[in-house]
């Protein structure tokens, strides 16, 4: 149990376009979902925390107008990178949380912006 | 503020050697959780262990063992008789404890372990 999927697993897009990444908890309802970004050879950095039905909480330095997060249901959160640029190229990982501080990670989405 | 430090950026060992990955954390919370994750080249994080701040017992799982010492704010991870398949990036992480929700994770910088045959 406790499987989290992400779609797509990789995406290549042109600069200026928007890209949507989906994160789904397949066999449980997640009260909270998290979005992380990981640049090559670096650690995971939390971008934002989203709770179902409410606005996401963004970490300092993360542009909320650029990285739109929607958590419309207890099993789905989406991250939209708007007007993507090459510097947004990264590995995006989501996680879904249950009570008592358990998080389950998705397999990640590799975004390349040309 | 919460912080996790993994001072070892890269470690290289020969197969069958034992290796310890260090993790030091900082937090003002009295209740918190510590984690270790493995990230192979595929990128997907693999959960290894979760330990709450009230449980200082060391844990052993096969070739893996963890040493949690609150006195030194450390949560070190040892792999015994390392194997090539252990080659990966290992992350230590800290989470605040939330009674009704899930706390966000603060990750260390990661330690790249290379096990040579």
Interface residues (C-beta under 8 A of the other chain):
Chain A: X31 X32 X34 X42 X43 X44 X45 X46 X49 X51 X91 X93 X95 X97 X98 X99 X100 X101 X102 X103 X104 X105 X106 X107 X108 X110
Chain B: X33 X37 X42 X43 X44 X45 X47 X50 X91 X95 X97 X98 X100 X101 X102 X103 X104 X105 X106 X107 X108 X109 X110
